[in-house]
Amino acid sequence: MAKVAREMVERSGVDVEKLLELLTKNAAAELTTYYYYTILRTNLIGMEGETLKEIAEVARIEDRNHFEALVPRIYELGGKLPYNMNDFHDISACPPASLPENPTAEEILKVLVDAERCAVRGYTQICNMTFGKDHRTYDLALAILNEEIEHESWFSEFLGEGPSGHFMRRGESSPFVSKFLK
């Protein structure tokens, strides 16, 4: 644990235990989403599904990166991950992005966009809690938030909710979060 880092966050007025709870729940959401997106992506078949696979894959890989970026901060602040994977799954900040009963491309898209909207809410909450108080956690949460907003935008466009102005990434994944993975 980075004792001075935790001390400075506490001194700034952040409830570190509440922050750790949110970070851990969001880490659980990222890892479980990575798992569920694997299943969703596999079931994107046919003409409509094939057009969505690449976007679902980018979001899936970036969610794994988000998990990897969150873990060090959790431990720096004196937190830890649950030792049991079932317990970790069950504390997820977001409901499981499970395969719908009728796994059409449109129904899978609805699951994907709902998962991204949950993530946007979660990271916005962490940003609001840490803004001007915990610069490292804020920077991390803001980086993840930027990527989650893009994911939501991609999926919502396919649902016909209007243009977002965001374009599919080419090349490096996690352009905002990658600095936390080095």
Buried (B, 14 or more C-beta within 10 A) or exposed (E): EBEEBBEBBBEEEBEBEEBBBBBBBBBBBBBBBBBBBBEBBEBBEEEBBEEBBBBBBBBBBBBBBBBBBBBBBBBBBBBEBEEEEEEBBEBBBBEBBEBBEEBBBBBBBBBBBBBBBBBBEBBBBBBEBBEEBBEBBBBBBBBBBBBBBBBBBBBBBBEEEEEBEBEEBEEEBBBBBBEBEE
